[in-house]
Structures are given as structure tokens and as C-alpha cells.
């Protein structure tokens, strides 16, 4: 069974890009446009990993990360942002990895593979 990845980003083109590229790598992809009912989605969809945007219109990814950590402590989370300034935010240390958004997804794919290997 393929590893399931939940991609949370408020930009539709980013969700589509990540979904297409990661599906080509053999992952099953679920997407969400924000944090609305995110913990319920995680509980029902049971992803193996979450790729989480930080700056979303209605949600702060760092706050969502804290919510995920409080309920799903062992679930790997990769923070994805267009800004490297969040790397220094103390809340971001709860993430397993931090990736700067790019249309070249090799770094993201590499970090996903590293976190999901047994």
C-alpha cells in the first residue's frame, strides 16, 4: 500500500503541482486548502506524512503544526513556505523538516523519502 501524504496549502496551483509530482513518485495524495477540520481529516484519512504551508489566508501553519503535534505526536510534518524567515521561529522546531517552496520539488521529495523510509 502506498504511503499517503496530506498536502495543506491555500493555493490551488501549489496543491495541484505537489499532488501531480508526488503521485508520480508513487504516493497517494490527499489535499486540503486550509486548516478547517484538519485534525478530523487527519484522523479519518490517516496520512503517513503532512506537507504544511505556513502562510495561508485563514490559517497560520505554525499554529496548525502545534495542533497536529498535540494530537498526532508521531505524524511527520514538513513545513513548506516561500519564506525562509520562519525557520527561526521557535514554533517551527516542532516540524520534522522545513522546505522553501520551489517549482523544483527535488528537495521536498528527498525529505519526504527520508521521513517515510523504514
N, C-alpha and C positions, 0 to 999 in steps of 0.2 A: 504494500500500500504506500502511495506517495506521501511524502511529508506535506502537510497543509500549512500554508502561510497566509496570515491575515495582513493585508495592506491597508493602512488607515491614512488617508490623505484627502484634503478637501478639494484638490484639483483633479478633475476627471481625466485630463490627459496624462497626468502622472500615474494615476491608478491603472489606466489602460496600458501605458508603457511597461510598468512593472509587471502587470498581470501577463502580458504577452511574452515578455522576456523571461520571466521566471517559469512560466508554463513550458516554454521551450527547454528549460533545464530539467523538466520532469516533476515540478512541484504542482500541487493542487492549490489554486489561488482563490481566496475569498477577499472581497474588498468592502471597505466602509468609508463613507465620506466624512466621518467625524466621530465624536465620542458618544453620540446619543445611543444609549443602551449598549455601550461597548462591552461592559462586563458580562451582560446577558448573552451577547453574541459570542464572546469567548467561551462561556460556559456551554452553549449549545453547539457551536461549530468545532470546538476543541482543536484549535490550531496548534501546530508544533512550534511556531515562532510568529512574532508580530513585528512588522515593519511600521514604525510610527512616526508620522510627521510631527514637528514641534509647533510650528506656527500655522494654525488653522483659524478660519474666520470665527467660528463659535466656540472653539476649544483650545486649550493650552495643552500641548502634548506632554509637557513635563508634569502637569497635574494628572493627566491620564496615566502616565507612567507610574506615578505614586499609587493610584487606584489599582492598577494591574498588579503591582508588587504586593500590595496589601492583601489581595485575594488569591493571586496566582503567582506565588513567590518564585517558583522554578521555571516559569514560562520565559524563554529567551525573548528579549526585546531589543531591536535595533532602532535607535533614534536616527531619523533621516531629516536633514534640514539643509536649506540653501545657505545657512549662515553658520560659520564656524565659531561664532561668539558664544553659542550655547554650550560648547564643550567645557567652558569654565564655570558653568552654572552648577552649583552643588547638587541640584536635583538630578542632573544628567548622569551622575555617577551610578545611579541605580540601574542604568541601561547596561546591557551586555556589550554593546558596540555602538559606535557613533559614526555615521557616514554623511559626508557632504553630498547633497543632491547633484547628480550629473546625468547627462543622457548616455554616458558610457557607464553601464552598470557592472563593470568587472569587479570593482571594489565591493559593491553590495553583494554580488553573487559569491565572491570569495568569503566574505564574513558570514553569509548565510550557511554556506557549505561547512565552514569551520564550526559553527554553533550546532549544526544538525548531525554532524558525524558522530558515530557511537564511540 
